[in-house]
Amino acid sequence: MTLRFSARRGTLSLAMAGALLVTLTGPLAAQGTAMKRPPGAPDLSKLPKTLKVPVTFEGLFDERDARALGALGYLRCLQGTVTALRSGALGAVPRDWSITCIEQGREWRGVFGQLTDVGIDVRLQYAFRDGRGIRTTDRIDTARVNGTARALLRGLSAPLPGTGTHEFTPVPLPQSTFLEVWFLPVPGDPKRVVVGGDSLIQMTSDGMRELGHSRSTPPIRTMSVALNAASWTLESLEERIPTVSELLVARMALDLVPEVRVRSRQYESVLTRAGPSWTHRRR
């Protein structure tokens, strides 16, 4: 199961991406397993008070699309970092080091670190700049690295959607005052693209406490991407706002076709390679 992207946008080959995630063990794992709140509805009294939910279709769409764009950046960073590791570009990396990816400023960085009693001691960074990856020793937000690593640990410990029939992977996405872990399908062969099954865990920004876990997930579906067409349309099952996995696949499809359309029951949204943002129309 491999989906390759054009060199213009940076080649991404996601083959068994779930297997590339390094399982965290040791002191940090002990902290992660100490979380006692079972999956269920979010504890509203503990949710960030600054959280503002958009009320317009465009606002809600942009919020969900931002998650899809963040997930795409994370997956590309993860794959690019592992590819560099396998090619020898990163030198000798001890097997007990852990790996995660974070967005630092306007770039993604693959981060390797060693577990300590208080978190991760960052040992190596691989930054993606101007379409290429380079090693760097620039300063990094260690608090974000630690929170993301803990959230990833929580995601790896949770049951994945699909009951083993489909591949899913946890994707940690820090927000302004909290942290989300999305469970999204691993992109596969363009002839067999999976959408749906989106699940979400919300956590505190340090990754130490779970705030809530979604109870239900959208239906898991398999579809194909037309490789030689001028446009590709994804038919969403949602009433208004497409799911994160649907928008993620749509953005990936732009490496294969110049235009993608995502159609919910009420709206049609169009994105092109040349255009900076989605356009919407009521159906």
Secondary structure, 3 states (H helix, E strand, C coil): CCCCCCHHHCCCCCCCHHHHCCCCCCHHHHHHHCCCCCCCCCCHHHCCCCCCCCCCHHHHHHHHHHHHHHHHHHHHHHHHHHHHHHHCCCCCCCCCCEEEEEEECCEEEEEEEEECCCCEEEEEEEEEECCEEEEECCCCCHHHHHHHHHHHHHHHHCCCHHHHCCCEEEEEEECCCEEEEEEEECCCCCCCEEECCCEEEEEECCCCCEEEECCCCCCCEEECCCCCCCCEEEECCCCCCCCHHHHHHHHHHCCCCCEEEEECCCEEEEEECCCCCCEEEEC
